[in-house]
Amino acid sequence: MTIQIHDLEKQQFISLFKGEGIDNIDERFIVLETFLKTEKHITADDLHRLLGDEGHTVDRDFLKETLELMCHYGFAQEHLFDNGPVLYEHRHLGHHHDHMICTRCGDITEFSEPELERLQEGIASRHGFHMLQHRMDIYGICSACLKKRVALMPLMLAKPGEKLMIREYLCGENLEGRLLSMGLRRGDVIEVITCQGRGQFVIAVENKRYILGRGMAQKIMVEPIR
């Protein structure tokens, strides 16, 4: 089925690009062919390397322009996950899917759930809203990374959205007293709000937010809550 879809995409690509009078169709078709050979979400640099591996010399600006044309005409679509690089994936007409993104290894899992689609359509309908398009990106930790997680780890290694329990403090009495005075105690369940910008960690315990430096976050040992 995938081969049939890709063959149809190639035929439409040539027909449409010729009809629009787009130049360098043969070179752009090579980009499309190489792009369709991978089922992964890739960057423009990834695609440039794949082209090089196949013996094709393609100017980076030309590649970027071709990718933009492919997105414009519906052969590809771009994504920006969790402030990462721009990623490109196939866009096969009539085939919708959503994504689960691992915040540890960056692995992206595509999924399609008809019941979820019907639920979203029902919600839109109840609000008198006509849905044209949508996307769902679920951020979390994949099963492979879950297996690798140790029982205890420094808070500094946690990712936004994770919920953890404070177990130990790897610090002297003064710093431990400071943490206790702030209201952070062993056994508290915390949620990581953010760990970006100026080296700070923002965490929450129930309805209160705390700001910690990276040095302090390194000394708080936490246990992941699954």
C-alpha beads as a LAMMPS data file, in Angstrom:
LAMMPS data file: protein, C-alpha beads

226 atoms
225 bonds

1 atom types
1 bond types

-500.0 500.0 xlo xhi
-500.0 500.0 ylo yhi
-500.0 500.0 zlo zhi

Masses

1 110.0

Atoms # bond

1 1 1 0.000 0.000 0.000
2 1 1 2.812 2.448 0.899
3 1 1 4.565 1.765 -2.418
4 1 1 1.325 2.458 -4.313
5 1 1 0.826 5.721 -2.401
6 1 1 4.402 6.817 -3.097
7 1 1 4.052 6.020 -6.808
8 1 1 0.896 8.130 -6.924
9 1 1 2.675 10.957 -5.084
10 1 1 5.506 10.911 -7.652
11 1 1 3.077 11.035 -10.571
12 1 1 1.161 13.942 -9.058
13 1 1 4.406 15.737 -8.199
14 1 1 5.600 15.708 -11.815
15 1 1 2.193 16.609 -13.216
16 1 1 1.566 19.438 -10.770
17 1 1 5.051 20.953 -10.925
18 1 1 5.043 20.873 -14.720
19 1 1 1.590 22.442 -14.771
20 1 1 2.789 25.227 -12.489
21 1 1 5.881 25.842 -14.616
22 1 1 8.270 25.182 -11.736
23 1 1 11.890 24.951 -12.854
24 1 1 14.447 22.177 -12.295
25 1 1 11.778 19.487 -11.985
26 1 1 14.217 16.595 -12.460
27 1 1 16.410 17.792 -9.593
28 1 1 13.389 18.460 -7.377
29 1 1 12.024 14.999 -8.205
30 1 1 15.251 13.474 -6.858
31 1 1 14.630 15.314 -3.587
32 1 1 11.077 13.931 -3.448
33 1 1 12.225 10.365 -4.188
34 1 1 14.852 10.454 -1.452
35 1 1 12.385 12.037 0.976
36 1 1 9.818 9.293 0.343
37 1 1 12.379 6.570 1.091
38 1 1 12.441 7.425 4.784
39 1 1 9.470 7.025 7.106
40 1 1 11.058 9.167 9.811
41 1 1 10.629 12.817 10.693
42 1 1 13.778 14.459 9.357
43 1 1 15.449 17.850 9.225
44 1 1 16.598 19.530 6.037
45 1 1 20.169 18.628 7.050
46 1 1 19.143 14.975 7.462
47 1 1 17.691 14.970 3.969
48 1 1 20.802 16.678 2.603
49 1 1 22.935 13.873 4.062
50 1 1 20.626 11.196 2.620
51 1 1 20.918 12.794 -0.805
52 1 1 24.701 12.849 -0.453
53 1 1 24.717 9.168 0.550
54 1 1 22.936 8.394 -2.713
55 1 1 25.492 10.346 -4.703
56 1 1 23.409 13.462 -5.311
57 1 1 24.942 16.907 -4.941
58 1 1 22.174 19.326 -3.979
59 1 1 22.621 22.942 -2.979
60 1 1 21.233 23.566 0.513
61 1 1 19.271 26.646 -0.543
62 1 1 17.780 24.691 -3.458
63 1 1 16.865 21.865 -1.074
64 1 1 15.205 24.277 1.344
65 1 1 13.257 25.891 -1.502
66 1 1 12.144 22.457 -2.744
67 1 1 10.983 21.446 0.712
68 1 1 8.983 24.652 0.954
69 1 1 7.361 23.876 -2.402
70 1 1 6.634 20.320 -1.272
71 1 1 4.924 21.669 1.841
72 1 1 3.038 24.288 -0.158
73 1 1 1.651 21.720 -2.587
74 1 1 0.882 19.125 0.075
75 1 1 3.618 16.532 -0.449
76 1 1 5.293 17.234 2.897
77 1 1 4.481 18.982 6.140
78 1 1 6.698 20.556 8.723
79 1 1 6.576 20.261 12.496
80 1 1 8.231 22.038 15.392
81 1 1 8.202 19.775 18.429
82 1 1 9.155 21.115 21.868
83 1 1 11.208 24.033 20.465
84 1 1 13.403 21.596 18.556
85 1 1 14.513 21.847 14.902
86 1 1 12.005 21.978 12.069
87 1 1 11.148 18.413 11.050
88 1 1 9.554 17.253 7.823
89 1 1 7.336 14.231 7.230
90 1 1 5.261 12.835 4.397
91 1 1 1.816 14.256 3.854
92 1 1 -0.357 11.601 2.262
93 1 1 -3.784 12.939 1.398
94 1 1 -6.609 11.425 3.412
95 1 1 -4.285 9.943 6.022
96 1 1 -4.292 11.742 9.381
97 1 1 -2.210 10.827 12.408
98 1 1 -1.040 12.386 15.655
99 1 1 2.249 12.211 17.520
100 1 1 3.770 11.091 20.813
101 1 1 7.152 12.710 21.454
102 1 1 9.636 11.390 24.016
103 1 1 11.207 14.328 25.856
104 1 1 14.270 12.232 26.708
105 1 1 15.420 10.577 23.489
106 1 1 13.357 12.615 21.030
107 1 1 11.724 9.542 19.488
108 1 1 8.474 10.336 17.668
109 1 1 5.680 7.782 17.517
110 1 1 2.826 8.258 15.081
111 1 1 -0.607 7.001 16.023
112 1 1 -4.123 7.093 14.670
113 1 1 -7.155 6.529 16.855
114 1 1 -10.595 6.721 15.168
115 1 1 -12.395 6.905 18.513
116 1 1 -10.334 9.935 19.487
117 1 1 -11.110 11.572 16.155
118 1 1 -14.842 11.051 16.686
119 1 1 -14.571 12.435 20.207
120 1 1 -12.890 15.621 18.961
121 1 1 -15.482 16.065 16.248
122 1 1 -18.240 15.615 18.837
123 1 1 -16.692 18.186 21.161
124 1 1 -16.395 20.699 18.320
125 1 1 -19.988 20.062 17.278
126 1 1 -21.337 20.586 20.805
127 1 1 -19.651 23.970 20.861
128 1 1 -21.097 24.874 17.485
129 1 1 -17.611 24.820 16.015
130 1 1 -16.816 23.522 12.534
131 1 1 -13.396 21.871 12.745
132 1 1 -11.247 22.171 9.630
133 1 1 -8.010 20.632 10.836
134 1 1 -6.238 19.756 14.058
135 1 1 -3.105 18.181 15.484
136 1 1 -2.337 16.443 18.738
137 1 1 1.200 16.226 20.121
138 1 1 1.602 14.225 23.322
139 1 1 4.843 14.782 25.225
140 1 1 6.101 12.180 27.640
141 1 1 8.617 9.367 28.094
142 1 1 8.735 6.379 25.770
143 1 1 8.777 2.806 27.060
144 1 1 12.472 2.344 26.222
145 1 1 13.485 5.419 28.241
146 1 1 11.213 4.400 31.111
147 1 1 13.118 1.128 31.380
148 1 1 16.429 3.000 31.555
149 1 1 15.381 5.362 34.341
150 1 1 17.100 4.698 37.633
151 1 1 15.129 4.535 40.883
152 1 1 16.744 7.749 42.132
153 1 1 18.087 10.593 40.051
154 1 1 19.027 14.251 40.504
155 1 1 16.174 16.661 39.897
156 1 1 18.377 18.332 37.281
157 1 1 17.803 15.367 34.937
158 1 1 14.016 15.707 35.025
159 1 1 11.973 17.039 32.131
160 1 1 9.027 19.480 32.098
161 1 1 5.789 17.733 32.978
162 1 1 7.406 14.985 35.041
163 1 1 6.043 14.248 38.498
164 1 1 8.550 13.051 41.070
165 1 1 8.913 12.436 44.778
166 1 1 11.722 14.009 46.805
167 1 1 13.726 11.249 48.481
168 1 1 17.127 12.568 49.531
169 1 1 19.268 15.715 49.725
170 1 1 22.919 15.454 48.686
171 1 1 23.988 18.563 50.543
172 1 1 25.145 19.914 53.866
173 1 1 22.913 20.905 56.746
174 1 1 22.815 24.575 55.748
175 1 1 21.455 23.893 52.263
176 1 1 19.090 21.249 53.545
177 1 1 17.804 23.727 56.126
178 1 1 17.276 26.270 53.382
179 1 1 15.242 23.781 51.345
180 1 1 13.178 22.860 54.377
181 1 1 12.534 26.527 55.139
182 1 1 11.292 26.949 51.558
183 1 1 8.808 24.156 52.181
184 1 1 10.522 21.345 50.246
185 1 1 10.604 18.153 52.279
186 1 1 11.332 14.503 51.725
187 1 1 8.216 12.754 50.462
188 1 1 6.841 15.824 48.672
189 1 1 5.494 15.158 45.194
190 1 1 6.723 17.815 42.780
191 1 1 5.940 18.662 39.189
192 1 1 8.599 20.125 36.910
193 1 1 7.190 23.240 35.256
194 1 1 10.251 24.288 33.274
195 1 1 13.977 23.756 33.241
196 1 1 14.882 26.297 30.584
197 1 1 16.229 29.791 30.662
198 1 1 18.898 31.253 32.901
199 1 1 19.697 27.819 34.275
200 1 1 16.668 27.815 36.556
201 1 1 14.261 25.066 37.488
202 1 1 10.664 25.991 38.201
203 1 1 8.816 23.297 40.127
204 1 1 5.472 23.082 41.864
205 1 1 4.362 21.365 45.056
206 1 1 0.562 21.317 45.130
207 1 1 -0.398 24.926 44.338
208 1 1 2.921 26.617 45.127
209 1 1 5.780 27.334 42.728
210 1 1 9.482 27.248 43.589
211 1 1 12.511 28.494 41.665
212 1 1 15.726 26.508 42.062
213 1 1 19.177 26.960 40.589
214 1 1 20.736 24.120 38.626
215 1 1 23.282 23.522 41.376
216 1 1 20.522 23.012 43.920
217 1 1 18.546 20.833 41.492
218 1 1 21.611 18.619 41.169
219 1 1 21.551 17.931 44.892
220 1 1 17.894 17.004 45.228
221 1 1 17.417 13.282 44.613
222 1 1 13.989 12.356 43.308
223 1 1 12.093 9.211 42.443
224 1 1 10.030 9.191 39.237
225 1 1 6.320 8.550 39.688
226 1 1 4.979 6.400 36.884

Bonds

1 1 1 2
2 1 2 3
3 1 3 4
4 1 4 5
5 1 5 6
6 1 6 7
7 1 7 8
8 1 8 9
9 1 9 10
10 1 10 11
11 1 11 12
12 1 12 13
13 1 13 14
14 1 14 15
15 1 15 16
16 1 16 17
17 1 17 18
18 1 18 19
19 1 19 20
20 1 20 21
21 1 21 22
22 1 22 23
23 1 23 24
24 1 24 25
25 1 25 26
26 1 26 27
27 1 27 28
28 1 28 29
29 1 29 30
30 1 30 31
31 1 31 32
32 1 32 33
33 1 33 34
34 1 34 35
35 1 35 36
36 1 36 37
37 1 37 38
38 1 38 39
39 1 39 40
40 1 40 41
41 1 41 42
42 1 42 43
43 1 43 44
44 1 44 45
45 1 45 46
46 1 46 47
47 1 47 48
48 1 48 49
49 1 49 50
50 1 50 51
51 1 51 52
52 1 52 53
53 1 53 54
54 1 54 55
55 1 55 56
56 1 56 57
57 1 57 58
58 1 58 59
59 1 59 60
60 1 60 61
61 1 61 62
62 1 62 63
63 1 63 64
64 1 64 65
65 1 65 66
66 1 66 67
67 1 67 68
68 1 68 69
69 1 69 70
70 1 70 71
71 1 71 72
72 1 72 73
73 1 73 74
74 1 74 75
75 1 75 76
76 1 76 77
77 1 77 78
78 1 78 79
79 1 79 80
80 1 80 81
81 1 81 82
82 1 82 83
83 1 83 84
84 1 84 85
85 1 85 86
86 1 86 87
87 1 87 88
88 1 88 89
89 1 89 90
90 1 90 91
91 1 91 92
92 1 92 93
93 1 93 94
94 1 94 95
95 1 95 96
96 1 96 97
97 1 97 98
98 1 98 99
99 1 99 100
100 1 100 101
101 1 101 102
102 1 102 103
103 1 103 104
104 1 104 105
105 1 105 106
106 1 106 107
107 1 107 108
108 1 108 109
109 1 109 110
110 1 110 111
111 1 111 112
112 1 112 113
113 1 113 114
114 1 114 115
115 1 115 116
116 1 116 117
117 1 117 118
118 1 118 119
119 1 119 120
120 1 120 121
121 1 121 122
122 1 122 123
123 1 123 124
124 1 124 125
125 1 125 126
126 1 126 127
127 1 127 128
128 1 128 129
129 1 129 130
130 1 130 131
131 1 131 132
132 1 132 133
133 1 133 134
134 1 134 135
135 1 135 136
136 1 136 137
137 1 137 138
138 1 138 139
139 1 139 140
140 1 140 141
141 1 141 142
142 1 142 143
143 1 143 144
144 1 144 145
145 1 145 146
146 1 146 147
147 1 147 148
148 1 148 149
149 1 149 150
150 1 150 151
151 1 151 152
152 1 152 153
153 1 153 154
154 1 154 155
155 1 155 156
156 1 156 157
157 1 157 158
158 1 158 159
159 1 159 160
160 1 160 161
161 1 161 162
162 1 162 163
163 1 163 164
164 1 164 165
165 1 165 166
166 1 166 167
167 1 167 168
168 1 168 169
169 1 169 170
170 1 170 171
171 1 171 172
172 1 172 173
173 1 173 174
174 1 174 175
175 1 175 176
176 1 176 177
177 1 177 178
178 1 178 179
179 1 179 180
180 1 180 181
181 1 181 182
182 1 182 183
183 1 183 184
184 1 184 185
185 1 185 186
186 1 186 187
187 1 187 188
188 1 188 189
189 1 189 190
190 1 190 191
191 1 191 192
192 1 192 193
193 1 193 194
194 1 194 195
195 1 195 196
196 1 196 197
197 1 197 198
198 1 198 199
199 1 199 200
200 1 200 201
201 1 201 202
202 1 202 203
203 1 203 204
204 1 204 205
205 1 205 206
206 1 206 207
207 1 207 208
208 1 208 209
209 1 209 210
210 1 210 211
211 1 211 212
212 1 212 213
213 1 213 214
214 1 214 215
215 1 215 216
216 1 216 217
217 1 217 218
218 1 218 219
219 1 219 220
220 1 220 221
221 1 221 222
222 1 222 223
223 1 223 224
224 1 224 225
225 1 225 226
